[in-house]
């Protein structure tokens, strides 16, 4: 039996899409990747973090000691944009469902 660990649906989604993107090599047509997330801990924030990069907030401390929140940013760890720029350009679209099974669809 395993011990405690972190739940990171955004990383699981990212890994799944990247694995599928690399599986087929160069294709003559756009690639749509479908991912079914089997987790009760996945929400829209996790999906956006996987696709566009993790949300990041910068807080500045003013000379008087007060804190000032800067603009929200996205880290360069999303499916389409990484630290070296654009990536996974063959993936044209991603379809994500959560907990989809034959008994919950239709």
N, C-alpha and C positions, 0 to 999 in steps of 0.2 A: 504494500500500500504506500502510495506517495505522500510526501509531506505537503505543507502549505506552499503556495506559490502565488505569483501575480497573475491576474486575469487581464489579458491584453488583446481584446478582440480586434483592435485596429491593426496590430502587428500581424495577427493571424490572417486577416483579410489581405493585407499587403503581401504577405508571403504566398498566399494562394494565387493571387492575381499574377505576381511575378513568375511563379512556377509555370502557370498556364501560358503566359506570354512568351516564355523561352521555349516551351515544348514544341512548337510548330515551326520555328524558324521564320524565314521571310515568306509571306503569303501574297498572292496576287490580289486579294480583296481585303477589306477592313476586317479586323478581328473583334468580335464581341465576346467578352469573358463573363460567364455567369458564376456566381458564388452563392451558396446557401450557407448562412451562418447558423450553426446549431449552438445557440447560447442564449441564456436569459439575461445576459449582461451586455448585450450589444444594442446601441442606440444610434441615432442620427449623428451624434458627435463622433463616435467611433468610425462610422462609415466615412464621414468627411475628412477625418484625420488620416485615414488610410489612403484616400484618393488624392487629397490636396496637400497633405503634410500636417503634422501635429500642431495644434494651436499653442501659441506661446504668448505670454504676457510679460512685458518689461515694466519693472517698477523702479523709479528713480527716487533717490533721497535728496531732498533739497538741503541747502546749507543750514537752514533753520531746523533741520531734523524731520520735517514733514515728508510724507511719501506722496509721490505723484505717479499715477499709472499712465504709461505710454500706450501707444496704439497696439492692438492685437496684431500678431504676425503668425505666419505659418512657417514651420521649420522645413528645410529642403529634404524631406524624407517621404514625400508622397509618391504615388504610382507614376505620375507624369512629370514630376520635377524633383531632382535630387541635388546633392551637393555639387555635382559636375554639370548641372543644367538639365535640359530635357532628356527624358528617357521613356522607354516602353512606348515609342511612337507608333508601333504597329497595333497597339490596343486602341481601338476607336471608341469603344463604349464598354461600360461595366454594368451588369444587371445584378443587383444584390437583393437577396431575400433573407428573411430570418425565420428559422424554425419551420420551413416549408416541408410539408409531407403530404402524402395522398389524402390524409384525413382532414387537413386544414385548407386544402385548395378546392376551388370549385364550389 
